[in-house]
Amino acid sequence: MSLFKNLKHKYYDFKTNIRYKKFKHCSIPYPFYDKKRDTLEWVKFNNEIHEYEIYNQLQDALEDQVHCGFIYHYKARIYGRENTNQDMEYRLMVSHCHSFDEVVHALYHYPESFEIPKEFLYEYSEQELLFLKQVQNYFKLIELKDYKISEERLELGQKYENIYQKKHKSIINKLTLKYYDKKEQKIMNKESFTRYENKKAQDYSKYRVVYFKDFTIAKAIAEGKKDYMIKGHYSFSSSPLNEKWLIVSDNSYLGIIEVIQEDILQFKDLKENMINYKLCDCKDFNDYKKKLFQDLKENSLAMNESFTKESLVKYLKLKVIKKF
């Protein structure tokens, strides 16, 4: 190690000891918020190796503390090899990680090829699986592709490796390595912005997302077979006229609709010719109206408002803009 690097390392250790010295007797993780760096860390002191252990996540700190943790398996088209006899290339293979956040990272990197093999489904909760499904469907909607290292970067990496493996490097070799580092960073930044500046995501962010429990109803709306919605009209309500909505049901994006007309009327004034009660699996209009009344009453209670047959509702006419 050069004198400069040695001094730099010692200076880093000195600053670390100053920053964390108050935690020298903490044998379990202490939540430390550093105002200067605007970071939250979990810090403890390891008496055996006489070093501070610093973690960004409490889960990681406790995993090391109690020597147990999570494991999540998934499959994706990853750059690598399954054994030493194979060449490095993109191949569909099983990998794993140790936190759900890392799984989300994997999905973000490989939205097209990501999947969870059946034999590993037990590692995930139902809530986690539903989240992954909807996020993956969103990535499909915005046409986000699997992350892939370009040929240019792979070639540059090989050139770097050829020089790096030399036992004795000349000044020219060291300068070349620094040049390759900077060039790779420049290429990587350019490719990253191409991926992350997603025009479809920007466009869809302008739309309101509307969730439907009943997939049949959501599909009928997305296909134009049901061209209306009835919603409660609350004291704080604003007009949704001309808004565009993304229709979501069963964690799938079904289409885009626009509110083209808004009529406000009393619940008791809803007429049979305004409703297609057969889509709702109701035997007749009265049956439909009873169920609707109950739903609107429950929603109103959640909003701390009362609901009667004289209460106002919004009858919204819809137009299909796009079906996915």
N, C-alpha and C positions, 0 to 999 in steps of 0.2 A: 504494500500500500504506500502510495506517495505521501510525502510530508503534508502536502495540502489536503489530501483526502483524510489523512489521519487527524489533522487539526479540525477539519469539518465534522468528522465523526464525534470527536470529543466535545466540540461545541454543541452539537445536537444532544448528546447525552446530558450535558450541563443544563441546557434549557429544559429538557424533559424532567430532570430531577427537581429543578426549581418550580416548574409548573405543577407537578403532582406530589410534592413533598408532604403536603397535608394529609395525603392518603396512605402514608407509609405503614400505618397500623390497620388498614382495612383489609380484612381477609375474605370478604365477600364484596361483590361489585357495588361501588358507590356512584350515584348519578351526578355527574359533573358537567355543568353547563359553562363553557368558556365564552365569555362575552366578547373578548377580543377576536376570537376565531369564529364566533357564532356557531358553535358545535355542541352537541350533547354527546357525552361519552360515558362509558361505564368503566370505572377504574378500580383496580385492586393491586395489592403488592404481593408478589410471590417470594416468600422467604427462602425457598430452596435455591432459586437461581438469582435472588437479590435483584429482581427487575420488576418494573411496573408492567401490568398487563392492561392494555387499553382496548376497549371494544366499542364499536358503533351501535351494536344491537345487544339488548339484554339477553336475548335468546342465546347468542353465541357465547356470552360470558358464562351463562348458567350451564350450557352444554359442557364447557371445559371444567366448570366447578364440580359437577356431579357425574361427569363421564358418561353421559347418555345424550341422545338427541334424535332428530327426525331423519328420515330418508325418503326421498320421492324419486321414483323412476319415471322416465318418459322416453319417447322415441322421436328422433328428428333426423333430417339430412344434415349431418355435421361433418366438418372438415377434420379428418383424423383417420385412425386405423384401429381395427379390433385386435390385431396381433402384430408382432414385430416383422412378420414376413410380408405384410401388405405395404403398399405405397400410400403416402398421405394423399387423400383425395376426399371429395364430398361423397358420403355414403350414408344410407339410412341405417342408423344403429341406435341401440339403447344406451342412454347415459343416466346419470343420477345427480342429485344435489341434496342439500341438507336443510333447506328452509323453503317455505312456500313462495317467498319473494324471489328466490332463485328460479323457481319453476316459472313464475311470471316473466322473468327475464328471458328464459329459454323460449317461451311462447312468443315473446316480442321479437326475438332474433329469428325464429323459424316458424312464422305463422302459417305457412303453407303446409309444411311437412310434420308439424308437431302433432303428436298423439300420445295417449297413455295406453300401453298394452293392457289387455284384459287382466293378465295375471298380476298387475300392480294397481288395479283400481282400489283395492282395499286400503292402500296407503293414503287415500284422499277422502275427505269428508264430502257429503252430498253438496254442501254449500260451496266448497272449493271447486268441485267439478262443474257446477252450474256457472260459477264465475268464469272459469276457463273457457267454457263453451261459448258464452256470450261475447267475451273479449275476442276469441278467435273468429267468431262470426262478424264482429265489427271490423277486424283486420281484413277479412274477406271482402266486406262492403267497400272499404277504402282501397282495396287492391294492393295491400302491403305485401311485398314479396319476402322470401327468405333472405336473410343477410348472407352475402357471399363475398369472399375476398377476391378481388379482381386479379386477372392474369398478370397485370402490371405489378401489383404488390407482391404476388407470389414470386415472380422473377427477381424483383428487387430483394426480397427476403433471402432468396437463394444466393445472390451475389454477396449479401451481408454475411451470411453464414459461412461462405467459402473463405472470406477474409478473417472472420472472427475465430475460426477453428485453428488458425495459424498459431504456433507456439510463440514465435517471435514476430512481433508486428513493427513495421517501420513507421516513421512519422507519417509518411504518405498513406499507409494502411489505416492509421488512426484517424487521419483527417477524412479519408474516404468513408469510414464507418459513421463519422459524425454527419457527413453529407447525406449518406443513405438514410440515417435517422430522420433528418429534417425533410428529406424528399418523401419518405413514407408517410410522415405526419401530414404533409401537405396533400398527398393523394387521398389519404384516409379521411381528412376533413372534407374534401371535395365530394367524395363518394357518400359520406354520411349525410351531408346537407341534401344531396340528391334524393336520399331515401326518406329523410325526416321532414323535408318541406313538402308535405303531402297535400296536394290541391283538393282531393276529395274530402279529406278530414276537415279541411278549412271550410269547404262548402257545407258539409253536413253539420258543422258546429253551429250554424245559423238556425237550424231547425230544432223544434222542441221534440223530445222523445216521449212517446205515449205507450205505456205498457198495458197489455190485455191479458187477463188470466185465461180467458176462453180463446183458444187458438182458432176455433171455427169462426168466431165473430171477427177476430183480427184478420183472418184470411179473406172473409167475405168483404170487409172494408177495403183491403188492399186490392181486391179484384173488382171493386165497384159494384158488387152485388148488394151491399148495404151502404147507402149514400147519406147516412145521417148518424148523429150521436146525440144522446140526451145527458146533460150534465147539470149538477146543482148550481144554482145562482146564489152566491153568498154575498154578504155585505161588502167584502173586500174584492169581489170578482172584477176582473178586467175583461175587455172584449178580445176573443181570440180570432176575430174576423181577419182574413187574409194571412193568418199564420200558416206555416208549413210544418207538418208533423211527421216524424219517423215512426212507423208502426212496428212495435216489437212484441212478440209473444213466443213463449217457449224458448227464450234466449235466441230467437232468430229475428233478423231484420226483414220485414215483408214488403215494405214499400213506403212511398211518400204521398201524403194527402194534403190538401189545402182546404181550410175552412172558407167557403165562398158565401155563406149566408148565416146570419144569426138571428133567431127569433126568440124573444123572452116572453114566456107565458106561464100561467098558473098550472100546476101539476094536473089539476082536475080537468083542464081544458085540452089535454092530450087526446087526440082522436085516433080511431082504429086505422083510418087511411094514411096516417102518418107513420105507422109502425109495421115492421115485418116480424111478427111475434114467432113465426115458425122457425126462424133462425135461432131463436133463444130456447128452443125445445119446450115451448109453452103450449098448452092445449087450446087456449083461446086468448083474446085480447085482455079480458078481465084477469086471467091468471098472470099474464105478462105484467099488467099494471100493478098487481099486488106485490110481485117480486121486485119490480123497479122501485116502488114506494119504499119497500124495506131497505133496499140498497142505498137509496138516496138519504133515508132517515139515518142510517148508520154512518154514512159519510158526513152528514151534517153534525152529528154528535161529536165526531172526531174533530170537527172544526169549531166546536163549542157554539153551535147554532141549532135552533130547533127546525123541524120540518113537518109541515102539515099538507093536506091536500090543496090548501090555498097558497102554499109556498111557490116561489118562482123557480122555473127551470129554464135551461138554455136548450133550444132545439137547433142543432148545428147541421147545416147541409155541407156535404163533403165532395171534393173532386179529387180523383186519383191523378197524381202528377207522374208517378213512376211506380211500377211493380217490379220487385227484385226476383 
